[in-house]
Amino acid sequence: MIGDIPGMAVLEYGAADFAVVRPGQFVLCAVSGERIDLQDLKYWSAEFQEPYRGAEEATQAYLRHRAGAGDG
């Protein structure tokens, strides 16, 4: 299970900040899978509860989620 990686934090993402649910040093980018140290985390989605490495990954995720929103 991905949540069992030693040192990985579990966060709850809000609109302007995040809350630590389980302490750790990093999270994994929802798009690239790359490690993001918590002090470097600046991009996430409160709606989808996902962290992103940077603006490019956040945009990719937004477009992916929005493309899937029409399938209903």
C-alpha positions in Angstrom: 0.0 0.0 0.0 1.3 3.4 -1.0 0.6 4.9 2.5 3.1 2.5 4.1 6.2 4.2 2.6 8.5 5.2 5.5 8.6 8.9 6.0 5.6 9.7 3.8 3.1 12.1 5.3 -0.6 11.9 5.0 -2.2 15.3 4.5 -5.7 16.8 4.2 -5.6 19.5 1.6 -7.6 22.7 2.1 -8.1 25.7 -0.3 -5.2 27.7 1.2 -3.2 25.2 3.3 -3.0 21.6 4.4 -3.3 19.8 7.6 -1.0 16.9 8.7 -3.0 13.7 9.3 0.0 11.5 9.7 3.5 13.2 10.2 6.2 12.6 7.7 8.8 14.3 5.6 7.3 14.1 2.1 4.3 13.3 -0.2 4.2 11.9 -3.7 3.1 13.9 -6.7 -0.2 12.6 -8.0 0.9 13.0 -11.6 4.6 12.2 -11.7 5.0 10.0 -8.6 8.0 12.2 -7.6 8.8 12.9 -4.0 7.9 16.4 -2.7 9.4 17.4 0.6 6.7 19.1 2.7 8.6 22.4 2.9 8.6 22.5 -0.9 4.9 21.6 -1.3 3.1 24.6 -3.0 0.6 23.0 -5.4 -2.3 20.7 -4.5 -6.0 20.3 -5.1 -8.4 20.5 -2.2 -11.2 19.2 -4.5 -9.3 16.0 -5.5 -7.1 15.8 -2.4 -3.9 15.5 -4.5 -0.4 17.0 -4.2 1.5 18.2 -7.3 5.2 18.8 -7.9 4.6 22.0 -9.7 2.3 24.1 -11.9 2.8 21.8 -14.9 1.6 18.7 -13.0 -1.2 20.7 -11.4 -2.4 21.7 -14.9 -2.1 18.2 -16.2 -4.2 16.9 -13.3 -6.8 19.6 -13.8 -7.2 18.8 -17.5 -7.4 15.1 -16.8 -10.1 15.5 -14.1 -12.1 17.9 -16.2 -11.9 15.6 -19.2 -13.3 12.8 -17.1 -16.1 15.0 -15.7 -18.1 14.8 -18.9 -18.3 11.0 -18.7 -21.5 10.6 -16.9 
